[in-house]
Amino acid sequence: MTKKGDMLTATLTVNSTLCGFVHKIHGSKKGNKIIVDIETPCEKIKKFSHMEIPTMEILDIKNNYVIDRAQEANCSSNCLVPCAVLNLCRLESGFLAKSLAKKAGSISIEFNEV
């Protein structure tokens, strides 16, 4: 957690090793929205690098604000950024325990036998 102005901001790093990009995702809860800003070199992600996400639109895959923005930006279906944004939103809205996220440290996908 970092402090941005008078708000505490959660920060996640996404290492997209398949496409070679590293993204920093910052977010904090403000009222009934999660304010998200993404630092990214990816042109597709830049199209939705600032979002004010309604808390109730992060719960499902259908009718999901983040997934809709990623789709509009023509993100690849295996892009890790939308998933990371949703995890940040769940952290900030209390649907995912910060203690659990801190204990886990990271999420990964391993290509064991390809």
N, CA and C atoms as a LAMMPS dump frame, in Angstrom:
ITEM: TIMESTEP
0
ITEM: NUMBER OF ATOMS
342
ITEM: BOX BOUNDS ff ff ff
-5.0000000000000000e+02 5.0000000000000000e+02
-5.0000000000000000e+02 5.0000000000000000e+02
-5.0000000000000000e+02 5.0000000000000000e+02
ITEM: ATOMS id mol type element x y z
1 1 1 N 0.836 -1.179 0
2 1 2 C 0 0 0
3 1 3 C 0.882 1.244 0
4 2 1 N 0.554 2.186 -0.845
5 2 2 C 1.248 3.456 -0.871
6 2 3 C 0.225 4.562 -0.649
7 3 1 N 0.693 5.703 -0.252
8 3 2 C -0.208 6.815 -0.007
9 3 3 C -0.173 7.755 -1.206
10 4 1 N -1.332 8.06 -1.756
11 4 2 C -1.466 8.97 -2.885
12 4 3 C -2.402 10.072 -2.431
13 5 1 N -1.853 11.237 -2.158
14 5 2 C -2.659 12.301 -1.577
15 5 3 C -3.071 11.885 -0.183
16 6 1 N -4.379 11.871 0.082
17 6 2 C -4.856 11.41 1.38
18 6 3 C -5.513 10.041 1.292
19 7 1 N -5.273 9.311 0.153
20 7 2 C -5.834 7.973 -0.007
21 7 3 C -4.729 6.927 0.014
22 8 1 N -5.026 5.774 0.613
23 8 2 C -4.12 4.639 0.517
24 8 3 C -4.377 3.938 -0.805
25 9 1 N -3.312 3.639 -1.517
26 9 2 C -3.429 3.041 -2.832
27 9 3 C -2.759 1.679 -2.85
28 10 1 N -3.481 0.672 -3.344
29 10 2 C -2.892 -0.65 -3.54
30 10 3 C -2.159 -0.634 -4.876
31 11 1 N -1.043 -1.35 -4.945
32 11 2 C -0.274 -1.438 -6.182
33 11 3 C 0.049 -2.888 -6.484
34 12 1 N -0.184 -3.285 -7.723
35 12 2 C 0.149 -4.619 -8.199
36 12 3 C 1.085 -4.488 -9.391
37 13 1 N 1.976 -5.454 -9.56
38 13 2 C 2.842 -5.515 -10.734
39 13 3 C 2.449 -6.744 -11.537
40 14 1 N 2.278 -6.556 -12.831
41 14 2 C 1.959 -7.656 -13.737
42 14 3 C 3.135 -7.845 -14.68
43 15 1 N 3.747 -9.014 -14.61
44 15 2 C 4.839 -9.375 -15.52
45 15 3 C 4.256 -10.233 -16.631
46 16 1 N 3.983 -9.619 -17.749
47 16 2 C 3.411 -10.338 -18.884
48 16 3 C 4.55 -10.886 -19.736
49 17 1 N 5.098 -12.005 -19.306
50 17 2 C 6.301 -12.532 -19.945
51 17 3 C 6.053 -13.014 -21.375
52 18 1 N 4.834 -13.381 -21.718
53 18 2 C 4.562 -13.82 -23.088
54 18 3 C 4.652 -12.669 -24.09
55 19 1 N 4.216 -11.488 -23.682
56 19 2 C 4.291 -10.337 -24.599
57 19 3 C 5.453 -9.408 -24.261
58 20 1 N 6.1 -9.638 -23.126
59 20 2 C 7.281 -8.858 -22.77
60 20 3 C 7.011 -7.549 -22.052
61 21 1 N 5.793 -7.314 -21.613
62 21 2 C 5.464 -6.063 -20.938
63 21 3 C 5.369 -6.243 -19.423
64 22 1 N 5.719 -5.18 -18.698
65 22 2 C 5.515 -5.111 -17.255
66 22 3 C 4.581 -3.933 -17.013
67 23 1 N 3.544 -4.164 -16.23
68 23 2 C 2.53 -3.152 -15.962
69 23 3 C 2.457 -2.914 -14.45
70 24 1 N 2.248 -1.677 -14.045
71 24 2 C 1.996 -1.325 -12.64
72 24 3 C 0.561 -0.853 -12.552
73 25 1 N -0.197 -1.473 -11.659
74 25 2 C -1.609 -1.14 -11.496
75 25 3 C -1.801 -0.555 -10.103
76 26 1 N -2.373 0.64 -10.049
77 26 2 C -2.623 1.336 -8.788
78 26 3 C -4.131 1.52 -8.643
79 27 1 N -4.631 1.352 -7.425
80 27 2 C -6.058 1.546 -7.236
81 27 3 C -6.443 1.824 -5.805
82 28 1 N -7.552 2.517 -5.657
83 28 2 C -8.087 2.801 -4.326
84 28 3 C -9.596 2.971 -4.422
85 29 1 N -10.26 2.706 -3.316
86 29 2 C -11.719 2.823 -3.245
87 29 3 C -12.096 4.262 -2.934
88 30 1 N -13.045 4.761 -3.686
89 30 2 C -13.573 6.107 -3.46
90 30 3 C -15.088 6.022 -3.619
91 31 1 N -15.778 6.045 -2.498
92 31 2 C -17.229 5.881 -2.533
93 31 3 C -17.589 4.478 -2.989
94 32 1 N -18.447 4.381 -4.003
95 32 2 C -18.844 3.067 -4.505
96 32 3 C -18.079 2.689 -5.784
97 33 1 N -16.901 3.304 -5.981
98 33 2 C -16.078 3.005 -7.152
99 33 3 C -14.644 2.71 -6.736
100 34 1 N -13.959 1.956 -7.584
101 34 2 C -12.527 1.718 -7.425
102 34 3 C -11.855 2.525 -8.529
103 35 1 N -10.971 3.433 -8.134
104 35 2 C -10.243 4.252 -9.095
105 35 3 C -8.952 3.524 -9.429
106 36 1 N -8.763 3.207 -10.713
107 36 2 C -7.612 2.419 -11.157
108 36 3 C -6.823 3.193 -12.199
109 37 1 N -5.506 3.206 -12.019
110 37 2 C -4.587 3.769 -13.003
111 37 3 C -3.525 2.729 -13.297
112 38 1 N -3.225 2.561 -14.585
113 38 2 C -2.263 1.553 -15.019
114 38 3 C -1.105 2.227 -15.741
115 39 1 N 0.11 1.956 -15.267
116 39 2 C 1.319 2.377 -15.974
117 39 3 C 1.703 1.217 -16.881
118 40 1 N 1.76 1.463 -18.18
119 40 2 C 1.986 0.372 -19.119
120 40 3 C 2.638 0.851 -20.407
121 41 1 N 3.492 0.016 -21.008
122 41 2 C 4.02 0.33 -22.33
123 41 3 C 3.113 -0.212 -23.448
124 42 1 N 2.084 -0.987 -23.096
125 42 2 C 1.219 -1.636 -24.08
126 42 3 C 0.157 -0.665 -24.604
127 43 1 N 0.09 -0.509 -25.919
128 43 2 C -0.872 0.412 -26.53
129 43 3 C -2.316 -0.003 -26.265
130 44 1 N -2.593 -1.294 -26.226
131 44 2 C -3.959 -1.752 -25.964
132 44 3 C -4.381 -1.43 -24.536
133 45 1 N -3.499 -1.682 -23.58
134 45 2 C -3.816 -1.409 -22.173
135 45 3 C -3.944 0.094 -21.932
136 46 1 N -3.17 0.894 -22.653
137 46 2 C -3.257 2.352 -22.51
138 46 3 C -4.66 2.863 -22.805
139 47 1 N -5.412 2.137 -23.635
140 47 2 C -6.77 2.562 -23.994
141 47 3 C -7.725 2.526 -22.807
142 48 1 N -7.386 1.744 -21.776
143 48 2 C -8.226 1.736 -20.567
144 48 3 C -7.362 1.859 -19.309
145 49 1 N -6.336 2.706 -19.396
146 49 2 C -5.381 2.831 -18.294
147 49 3 C -5.891 3.671 -17.124
148 50 1 N -6.998 4.352 -17.287
149 50 2 C -7.656 5.023 -16.154
150 50 3 C -9.113 4.59 -16.158
151 51 1 N -9.554 4.049 -15.036
152 51 2 C -10.95 3.61 -14.923
153 51 3 C -11.503 3.977 -13.559
154 52 1 N -12.783 4.278 -13.544
155 52 2 C -13.535 4.452 -12.308
156 52 3 C -14.582 3.349 -12.325
157 53 1 N -14.271 2.269 -11.631
158 53 2 C -15.006 1.012 -11.769
159 53 3 C -16.073 0.884 -10.688
160 54 1 N -17.341 0.762 -11.082
161 54 2 C -18.396 0.543 -10.091
162 54 3 C -18.172 -0.782 -9.358
163 55 1 N -18.207 -0.734 -8.046
164 55 2 C -17.922 -1.907 -7.221
165 55 3 C -18.805 -3.101 -7.584
166 56 1 N -20.042 -2.859 -7.899
167 56 2 C -20.954 -3.969 -8.187
168 56 3 C -20.771 -4.54 -9.593
169 57 1 N -19.857 -3.974 -10.392
170 57 2 C -19.624 -4.483 -11.745
171 57 3 C -18.286 -5.223 -11.851
172 58 1 N -17.837 -5.816 -10.731
173 58 2 C -16.588 -6.591 -10.745
174 58 3 C -16.808 -8.038 -10.326
175 59 1 N -18.051 -8.405 -10.056
176 59 2 C -18.318 -9.686 -9.42
177 59 3 C -18.421 -10.862 -10.377
178 60 1 N -18.885 -10.65 -11.577
179 60 2 C -19.095 -11.737 -12.53
180 60 3 C -18.262 -11.502 -13.789
181 61 1 N -18.178 -12.515 -14.637
182 61 2 C -17.514 -12.36 -15.932
183 61 3 C -18.431 -11.609 -16.89
184 62 1 N -19.73 -11.969 -16.886
185 62 2 C -20.7 -11.231 -17.694
186 62 3 C -21.019 -9.926 -16.983
187 63 1 N -21.316 -8.903 -17.764
188 63 2 C -21.649 -7.59 -17.198
189 63 3 C -20.555 -7.104 -16.255
190 64 1 N -19.325 -7.22 -16.708
191 64 2 C -18.165 -6.849 -15.894
192 64 3 C -17.485 -5.643 -16.539
193 65 1 N -17.405 -4.554 -15.794
194 65 2 C -16.857 -3.299 -16.308
195 65 3 C -15.452 -3.477 -16.876
196 66 1 N -14.585 -4.163 -16.152
197 66 2 C -13.187 -4.329 -16.563
198 66 3 C -13.088 -5.192 -17.818
199 67 1 N -13.791 -6.302 -17.842
200 67 2 C -13.77 -7.197 -18.998
201 67 3 C -14.325 -6.467 -20.231
202 68 1 N -15.363 -5.672 -20.046
203 68 2 C -15.914 -4.894 -21.16
204 68 3 C -14.886 -3.915 -21.722
205 69 1 N -14.158 -3.212 -20.853
206 69 2 C -13.127 -2.257 -21.324
207 69 3 C -11.996 -2.991 -22.046
208 70 1 N -11.59 -4.145 -21.52
209 70 2 C -10.531 -4.935 -22.16
210 70 3 C -10.984 -5.408 -23.542
211 71 1 N -12.235 -5.803 -23.634
212 71 2 C -12.779 -6.257 -24.913
213 71 3 C -12.813 -5.101 -25.917
214 72 1 N -13.235 -3.927 -25.481
215 72 2 C -13.276 -2.751 -26.346
216 72 3 C -11.882 -2.371 -26.853
217 73 1 N -10.853 -2.63 -26.033
218 73 2 C -9.471 -2.304 -26.405
219 73 3 C -8.809 -3.419 -27.22
220 74 1 N -9.568 -4.469 -27.531
221 74 2 C -9.062 -5.618 -28.291
222 74 3 C -7.906 -6.333 -27.601
223 75 1 N -7.989 -6.453 -26.284
224 75 2 C -6.984 -7.21 -25.54
225 75 3 C -7.06 -8.673 -25.938
226 76 1 N -5.931 -9.326 -25.881
227 76 2 C -5.881 -10.761 -26.104
228 76 3 C -6.621 -11.459 -24.957
229 77 1 N -7.231 -12.582 -25.262
230 77 2 C -7.973 -13.301 -24.225
231 77 3 C -7.065 -13.854 -23.133
232 78 1 N -5.764 -13.956 -23.386
233 78 2 C -4.846 -14.448 -22.35
234 78 3 C -4.083 -13.317 -21.659
235 79 1 N -4.505 -12.079 -21.864
236 79 2 C -3.869 -10.938 -21.196
237 79 3 C -4.12 -11.02 -19.691
238 80 1 N -3.063 -10.836 -18.922
239 80 2 C -3.16 -10.932 -17.46
240 80 3 C -3.658 -9.651 -16.793
241 81 1 N -3.615 -8.531 -17.511
242 81 2 C -3.952 -7.246 -16.895
243 81 3 C -5.403 -7.176 -16.417
244 82 1 N -6.402 -7.548 -17.219
245 82 2 C -7.776 -7.478 -16.7
246 82 3 C -7.972 -8.305 -15.422
247 83 1 N -7.377 -9.48 -15.371
248 83 2 C -7.469 -10.319 -14.175
249 83 3 C -6.824 -9.618 -12.976
250 84 1 N -5.68 -8.989 -13.2
251 84 2 C -5 -8.277 -12.116
252 84 3 C -5.83 -7.088 -11.638
253 85 1 N -6.435 -6.371 -12.572
254 85 2 C -7.292 -5.233 -12.196
255 85 3 C -8.456 -5.732 -11.347
256 86 1 N -9.048 -6.847 -11.728
257 86 2 C -10.166 -7.396 -10.946
258 86 3 C -9.715 -7.831 -9.557
259 87 1 N -8.521 -8.397 -9.451
260 87 2 C -8.002 -8.76 -8.132
261 87 3 C -7.793 -7.513 -7.28
262 88 1 N -7.259 -6.456 -7.872
263 88 2 C -7.078 -5.202 -7.135
264 88 3 C -8.431 -4.657 -6.677
265 89 1 N -9.42 -4.693 -7.556
266 89 2 C -10.757 -4.211 -7.202
267 89 3 C -11.354 -5.026 -6.06
268 90 1 N -11.173 -6.33 -6.105
269 90 2 C -11.687 -7.188 -5.033
270 90 3 C -10.973 -6.89 -3.715
271 91 1 N -9.666 -6.612 -3.783
272 91 2 C -8.925 -6.219 -2.574
273 91 3 C -9.488 -4.937 -1.99
274 92 1 N -9.617 -3.935 -2.851
275 92 2 C -10.044 -2.613 -2.387
276 92 3 C -11.493 -2.585 -1.914
277 93 1 N -12.339 -3.454 -2.464
278 93 2 C -13.745 -3.463 -2.063
279 93 3 C -14.019 -4.432 -0.917
280 94 1 N -12.994 -5.178 -0.49
281 94 2 C -13.16 -6.067 0.644
282 94 3 C -13.638 -7.473 0.29
283 95 1 N -13.74 -7.803 -0.993
284 95 2 C -14.16 -9.145 -1.399
285 95 3 C -12.995 -10.137 -1.389
286 96 1 N -11.784 -9.64 -1.275
287 96 2 C -10.582 -10.469 -1.16
288 96 3 C -9.769 -9.907 -0.005
289 97 1 N -9.457 -10.743 0.96
290 97 2 C -8.737 -10.289 2.151
291 97 3 C -7.313 -9.857 1.794
292 98 1 N -6.946 -8.669 2.226
293 98 2 C -5.59 -8.171 1.973
294 98 3 C -4.552 -9.057 2.652
295 99 1 N -4.904 -9.633 3.808
296 99 2 C -3.969 -10.528 4.497
297 99 3 C -3.711 -11.789 3.674
298 100 1 N -4.74 -12.303 2.989
299 100 2 C -4.579 -13.474 2.135
300 100 3 C -3.706 -13.141 0.926
301 101 1 N -3.947 -11.99 0.313
302 101 2 C -3.148 -11.575 -0.841
303 101 3 C -1.688 -11.375 -0.452
304 102 1 N -1.486 -10.756 0.703
305 102 2 C -0.109 -10.531 1.167
306 102 3 C 0.588 -11.863 1.453
307 103 1 N -0.134 -12.802 2.059
308 103 2 C 0.429 -14.119 2.358
309 103 3 C 0.763 -14.881 1.074
310 104 1 N -0.13 -14.816 0.061
311 104 2 C 0.094 -15.507 -1.21
312 104 3 C 1.264 -14.888 -1.966
313 105 1 N 1.372 -13.58 -1.942
314 105 2 C 2.488 -12.886 -2.584
315 105 3 C 2.338 -12.702 -4.077
316 106 1 N 1.921 -13.737 -4.787
317 106 2 C 1.755 -13.627 -6.24
318 106 3 C 0.87 -14.756 -6.743
319 107 1 N 0.465 -14.596 -7.994
320 107 2 C -0.284 -15.625 -8.715
321 107 3 C 0.555 -15.934 -9.949
322 108 1 N 0.648 -17.195 -10.337
323 108 2 C 1.453 -17.506 -11.515
324 108 3 C 0.817 -18.586 -12.37
325 109 1 N 1.253 -18.633 -13.62
326 109 2 C 0.89 -19.692 -14.544
327 109 3 C 2.208 -20.311 -14.998
328 110 1 N 2.318 -21.61 -14.849
329 110 2 C 3.547 -22.291 -15.248
330 110 3 C 3.258 -23.223 -16.418
331 111 1 N 4.061 -23.125 -17.449
332 111 2 C 3.951 -24.022 -18.604
333 111 3 C 4.907 -25.182 -18.345
334 112 1 N 4.416 -26.225 -17.697
335 112 2 C 5.255 -27.33 -17.248
336 112 3 C 5.705 -28.244 -18.376
337 113 1 N 4.79 -28.697 -19.172
338 113 2 C 5.141 -29.606 -20.274
339 113 3 C 4.482 -29.084 -21.537
340 114 1 N 5.266 -28.409 -22.353
341 114 2 C 4.712 -27.878 -23.618
342 114 3 C 5.51 -28.388 -24.795
